[in-house]
Amino acid sequence: MDSRDILTLLQAELDISDGARLIPIDSGDINTVFHLIDGEREYAVKWLGDDQFSGVDRFHQFVLQQQLTVKGVAPNAVWLNDDETIWVENWEREDSSIKDELSPNALANVLWHIHGLPITGRALNLIERWEHYLNILSLPEESALLEEVSSLRGRVVASEQKQDDIVLCHNDLQSGHVLSLSPPMVIDWEYAAMGNRYFDIASCAMINDFDEAQKLALCEAYSINSGIDVKTVIDETKRHCEIVKVTNALWFAALDTNLS
C-alpha cells in the first residue's frame, strides 16, 4: 500500500489532521515502518501486508501488547485495521543513554524483567510453527534442514512441557528493540508468546550475534537475576541454541519463498 493511502486511511480512523507527516524509517525484512507526526501526537505505523508467511496472529499480539502497555514495558497499541495489515502504536523515543549495542548483562536484565511479568499469552508452540513453515517450503525428503527438524522434534516437545521454565518470552530481543533500561521499554513484540525461557535467551544471543564469551556473560547475568544455577542456565541455553538455529533457518527459507 502506498504511504499516501495509509495516511488517508489514518486520517479517517484516528482523526489525523491534514498537516500530518508519514516518514519512512528503517524497516525489517517484511514490514514497512513509518513515523507518523501530527502536531504533538506521534505514532509508529507498520505496514504488514507483505507478510504472507509468518503465521503470526496479529489480533492476539495486539491484545497482548495492550496488556504489556499496562505493565509499562511496551508502547500502547492504538489501532489494527480489520484485515490486520496496518498496525499503529504510540511512538516511544529511545533513551539517549542507550548505546547501539547493549551489553549481555543489560539484555539479561531485560529478559529477566520480561520473564517475570504476570501476563499469560498464547503458547509459542514451536512444532506447530515449524509445520507452518514446512508447509510453505515443501522441502524434499533428503533435505538437511528437514533432517534437523526431525531430529529435534522430541527436544522441542520436552522443552515446551517444562512448566517451571514456561514464561512470557519476547523471542526477538535484539539491542535495537530496547529503548530504555530503567524501567525497560521494549518494541517489536510480534513473536512474543509463552515459551521456554532458554529459547528466549538463546534467541537473544543469536539475534545479537554474540560470541561465546558474550553468550557466557548473558547466561551468568541471567543466573544472578533469576537465582537459577549458572550451569543449568548455560547448559539449557546451549541446548536451545540448536532449536533456535533451526527455527531461524525455517523462517528465512519461508521468507525467501514468500518473496520469490
N, C-alpha and C positions, 0 to 999 in steps of 0.2 A: 504494500500500500504506500502511495506517495505521502510524504510528510505533510503536504498541504491538505490532503484528505483526512489525515489523522487530526490535524489542528482543527479543521472544520467540524469533525465529529466531537472533539473535546469541547469546543465552544458551545455546542448544544447540550452536552451531558454534564459538564462541570461549570457552566456559566463563565467560561473563559472570555475575556474581553477581546476586542478586535486588535488590540495592540500586543497581544501575547506573542512570544517568540518560541519557536521549537528548534533547538540547536542539537544537531547530531553529535554524539560523543563516542568514545571508544566502545566497541561492542564485542560480543563473544562470537563463537563460531556459527551460531544460528540466529541469535536475537539481535535486533537493531535497537539501540537505546538512545533516547533523546533527553535533553534537559529543557523542560518547559518553564519559562519565566513569564509571569503575568503580574506585574507590579511587585508586591511583596510576597506573592504566592509563588512557590517553586515546587515542581514535581519531577520525578523520574518517570519517563514514559517508555515502555518496552513494546516493540512490535514482535509478536511471537508467531506470526503467520507462516514463517518459513520452517517451523518445527513440525515435521510430519513423522518423526521417528522416536522421540524420547520416551513417549508413553507416560508423561507426567500428567497427573490430574490437576489442571490449573485451578479449578474452583476449590478443591481441597487445600491446595497450597495457599490460596488467597485467604481462606478462613484461618488456616494455621498461622499465617503471618499477622493477621489481626490479633490473635492471641499473644504472639511474640511481642507485638507492639505494647500491649498492656504490661508486659514484663520489662519493657524498656530496652529490648535488645535488637529491635528491628524497626525500620521505618513503617509508618502507618500505610497499609494497603488501602487505597482510596476507591478504586473502580476497576472492574474487569468486565469487558463487554460480553454480550451473550454468546458469541462464538469463540470466546476465550483467546482472542488474537491480540488484544490490546490490554496491557496491564499498566495501571497508574498507581504510584505510591509517592509519599512525601519525599522531597529532596533533602537528604541529610549531608551536611558538609563534613569533610574529613578533618579531624583534629590536626592542627598544624604541627604538633609534636610527633605525629606518627611518621615513621620512616617508610620508604618504599618497600623494604623487605623487613618484616618483623622477625625478631629472634625466635628460635624454637621455644624458649621459655615463655615469651609473650603469647605465642599461639597456643601453648599448652594451657595457659591460664584461661584463655578464651574458650578452648574446648571444654575444660572442666566446668566453666560457668554455664555453658550451653547444656552440658550433660546433666547438670543439677537442676535445670528448670522444671518446675512442676507442671509440665504440659504433656499431654498424651496425644500423639498424632497417629496416622496410619503406619502400619509396618512397612519397612522398606521392601521386604520380600524379594530378595535378590534372584532367587530361582525364577520367579515369575518375570522379573525384569530381564534376565538373561534370555528366557524363552521369547520374550517380545523382540529383542534384538536379533535372535537367531531366525525368527520367522521373517524378518526383513531381509536377512542376509542369504538364506538358503545355501549354507556352506556345504561343500562336498564332504562325503563321509571320511575322506582321507585328510581333511583339513587339520593342521596342527592346532589351530585355535579351538576347534570343536573337540579335539582330544583333551586339551587343557580344561575345557568346560566340564567334560565328562569326569575327569579325574578329581575335580574339586567340588563336585555336587554334594557329596557326603559331608565335607568340611563346612560348606555353606549352611546346610541344614542344621548341623550341630551348633554352628555359631549363632544362628538365629533362635535356638532353643535355650540358650544360656540366659535365663531370666535376670540373673544378678548383673549382667552386663548389657541388658537392653535399656537404652536411654534415648532421649531425643538427640539426634545427630544432624549436623549441618551437611556433611558429605561433600562439601566443595569449599573448604576453608583455606583459600589462598590469602596471602597477605593483603592483596588489594581489596578484599571483601570486608576487611576490618577497618572501620572508620574512626573508632576511638577505643580506648582500653579501660578507662575508669569512669563509669562502667562500660563494658563492651557494647558497641553498636556495630551490628553486622548486616551486610546486604547479601542479596542473591541466595535466597532460601529455597529455590525451586526444587532442589533434590533432598530437602530436609525430610526426615522420617524417623520413626522408631527403629533403631537398629543396634548392632553390637558396637560398643564404644571403641573397640580396637580397629574395626573397619574405618571408623571416622578418623582415628589417629593415623592409621596407615594412609588414608586418602589425603590427609593434610600433608604428610611427609612427601607423598608422590607429587601432588599438585604444586608444591613449593620447591620441587626438585632438590630435596635435602640429600646431602651426602651422608655417609654412615655416622660420622661424628655428630651431625645435626639431628639425625634420627635418634641417636642415643640421648642427646640433650633433651629432645622433645619428650621421650619416654621417662627420663629421670624427673623432669619438671612435672609431668603429669602424675607420676608416682607420689611426689611430695604433696601435690594438691589433693589427691584422692585418698592417700593413705594406703593405696594398694602396693603390695610388694613390688619393688622395681624389677626384679627378674620376671615376675608374671607379666608386667606391662611390656617389657622388652620382648619376651618370647611370644606373647599373643599378638603384638603388633607385627612382628616378623611373619608369623603365620598368616595374618590377614593381608600382608603386602602382596602375596600371591593372588589372593582373591581380588584385591583392588586392581592389580595389573590386568587380570583377565576382564574385569568389568570395564576398565578403561579401553582395552583393545576392542571389545564388542561395541562400545559407544562410538568410537571413532570409525570403525568399519561401517556401522549403521549410518553414521553421518555422511560418510563418503557415498554410500548407496543412495541416501536421500538427496544429495546434491548432484548426482550424476544423471 
